[in-house]
């Protein structure tokens, strides 16, 4: 990493931190305290106003009346507010129509039903149904569909999720997720069938040209995890899986299909793996979805047995670290994430490119297209500044920086320029985010329920 790039990174992170100190505007500054006070007044319990607000901040949307920001701001803060007045007004103007659309739901049954549908909140007994939607500017997004959830099917803490979607014969999905989290012993299973069209691949290495090859893909996955909690924050897990994949050329002859590099395409056209993975998690976050304090550390690794073709067995390993810093009343949060992953194999030439570590898309380096960079090791760093615009909306400013390489000692962040962006989150039981990111290669837009900070199985890439 060159010296001037290092200085630029520190300036960027420093700017995010300084913005968090001066953007203490009345809109959403003290929503957590307001919500507690409001609920206390409604119940007649004045002692509730002094309780911690962390438990109420993230489980559902907060409602309350605005209160003035405490006096005594420093001269630096006054100066910062003056400089940031125009950006603040711009954010308020952009958020105003969306926020009022949500407020309309309180006065209109139809609008309320739409909000509940997005929120997976149309309920019949223990069964809930909602919209499942993941969209991106690059190819390979799953088909839109319907998600159903059955709570308590096997006792307290259990949940069954089903997702079904169909766009055409090359873009559809039928997937399931089973959760049983009653106490120290925890069980989880997921899998299903999915087809995606025009999946992009670019080659191997950080210096691959921006020439996109596409292929239609099919995946069948069955994965099960048994976990055991050793304490409030420490947990162990053991995962077994079976995955079968296939690639095919799109029917459109104008597209640069993956057969453009025939040897690599032949190795990846059919794949079948059995695998076993162990994990260790230390989780001190105050909420899993939208944390405002605490940290998250996950170490995992496993062995993958190839069932078809030449010897393509490999081991994989990864470390993921997240840190959440509460800057102001849990409404201004600095979120940091580092992810390092790699694979080892005896014969790299026999390894399908679909098994490589990949960077790009909404799982990391959001300013680049999905699967833009691939190799045997990867490192991705993320910094997000989160600020609550209102009780229904949250804004994000983020920067992603990462790279790939065949070996750890060859990873250089300077090989790939960072990407920047902003996001608008719709805060309900399932937070929905609209993300816009830019990089040296253009811009990308994502909409859906996913998040860089949400742990995901590597088999779902």
Secondary structure, DSSP 8 states (H G I E B T S, - for coil): --HHHHHHHHHHHHHHHHHHHH---STTTTHHHHHHHHHHHHHT-GGGGGS-SHHHHSSS----------S---HHHHHHHHHTHHHHHHHHHHHHHHHHHHHHTTT-HHHHHHHHHHTT-EEETTEEEEEE--EESSS-----EEEEEEETTTSTTEEEEEEEEEEETTEEEEEEEEEE-SSSEEEEEEEEEEEEEEEEE--SSTT--S--EEEEEEEEEEEEEEEEE-SSSEEEEEEEEEEEEEEE--S-TTS-BGGGSHHHHHHHSEEEEEEEEEEEEEE--S-SSS-SSEEEEEEEEEEEEE-SSS---EEEEEEEEEEEEEEETTTEEEEEEEEEEEEE-S-GGGS-GGGSEEE-STTS-TTS-TT-EEESEEEEEEEEEEEE-SSSEEEEEEEEEEEEESSGGG--GGGS--EEEEEEEE-SSS-EEEEEEEETTEEEEEEES--TTS---GGG-
